[in-house]
Amino acid sequence: MNTTTFDRMICKTCKTSSRLSDGFRIDWFQVVPRIVDRAGTFVQHDCGRYFRGQRIEGKVSEKECGEKCQSATGPACECKCGGENHGC
């Protein structure tokens, strides 16, 4: 089974997830990793809370990628996409 990792930003309040855009990175030096821009400024979500970084650990398997994967809020994924569609 292949293992992949993806950097996502997950809102601490509403649990929505999306991929990091160009120019943003996860600051892994914080106790709770947060998303920062090129200038090192923390990024806020539409709901006013800060994003926290979470690395998605995906495992490629024969399971079809479905609602369980695409609406996930946790860090683990095991299906055909290997984490690419996780939380989208």
C-alpha positions as CSV (number, residue, x, y, z in Angstrom):
1,M,0.0,0.0,0.0
2,N,1.4,3.4,-1.0
3,T,1.4,6.2,1.6
4,T,1.1,9.9,0.7
5,T,1.0,13.1,2.7
6,F,-0.8,16.4,1.9
7,D,-0.7,19.7,3.7
8,R,-4.2,21.0,4.4
9,M,-5.6,23.9,6.4
10,I,-8.4,22.9,8.7
11,C,-10.6,25.4,10.5
12,K,-10.6,24.8,14.3
13,T,-14.2,26.0,14.5
14,C,-16.1,24.8,11.5
15,K,-13.7,21.9,10.6
16,T,-13.7,22.8,6.8
17,S,-10.6,21.7,5.0
18,S,-8.7,22.8,1.9
19,R,-5.3,22.5,0.3
20,L,-2.7,25.1,1.0
21,S,-2.5,27.8,-1.7
22,D,0.8,28.9,-3.2
23,G,2.6,31.4,-0.8
24,F,1.3,29.7,2.3
25,R,2.9,27.2,4.6
26,I,2.3,25.4,7.8
27,D,4.3,26.7,10.7
28,W,5.3,23.5,12.4
29,F,7.3,25.3,15.2
30,Q,4.1,26.4,16.9
31,V,2.6,24.1,19.7
32,V,-0.5,24.1,17.5
33,P,0.7,24.4,13.9
34,R,-0.9,27.3,12.1
35,I,-1.0,28.5,8.5
36,V,1.2,31.5,7.7
37,D,1.7,33.5,4.5
38,R,5.1,34.5,3.0
39,A,5.4,37.4,5.5
40,G,4.9,35.0,8.4
41,T,1.4,36.4,9.3
42,F,-1.2,33.9,10.7
43,V,-4.1,33.4,8.3
44,Q,-7.7,33.7,9.6
45,H,-10.7,31.7,8.2
46,D,-14.0,33.4,7.2
47,C,-15.5,32.5,10.6
48,G,-12.8,34.7,12.3
49,R,-10.8,31.8,13.8
50,Y,-7.3,30.8,12.9
51,F,-6.5,27.8,10.7
52,R,-4.3,25.1,12.1
53,G,-2.1,23.0,10.0
54,Q,-2.7,19.3,9.7
55,R,-0.8,16.9,7.5
56,I,-3.2,14.3,5.9
57,E,-1.7,10.8,5.9
58,G,-3.2,9.0,3.0
59,K,-3.0,5.3,2.1
60,V,-3.9,4.2,-1.4
61,S,-6.2,1.2,-1.3
62,E,-8.9,-0.4,-3.4
63,K,-11.8,1.3,-1.5
64,E,-13.7,3.8,-3.6
65,C,-13.3,7.5,-2.7
66,G,-16.7,8.6,-1.4
67,E,-18.6,10.8,1.1
68,K,-16.6,9.5,4.1
69,C,-13.3,10.7,2.6
70,Q,-14.6,13.9,1.0
71,S,-16.3,15.2,4.2
72,A,-13.6,14.0,6.6
73,T,-12.2,16.3,9.3
74,G,-9.5,13.9,10.7
75,P,-5.9,13.3,9.5
76,A,-6.2,9.7,8.2
77,C,-7.5,8.6,4.8
78,E,-7.5,5.1,3.2
79,C,-9.1,4.9,-0.3
80,K,-8.2,5.1,-4.0
81,C,-7.3,8.8,-3.9
82,G,-4.7,8.3,-1.1
83,G,-5.7,11.5,0.6
84,E,-5.9,13.8,-2.4
85,N,-9.7,14.3,-2.0
86,H,-9.7,14.1,1.8
87,G,-11.8,16.8,3.4
88,C,-12.6,18.6,0.1
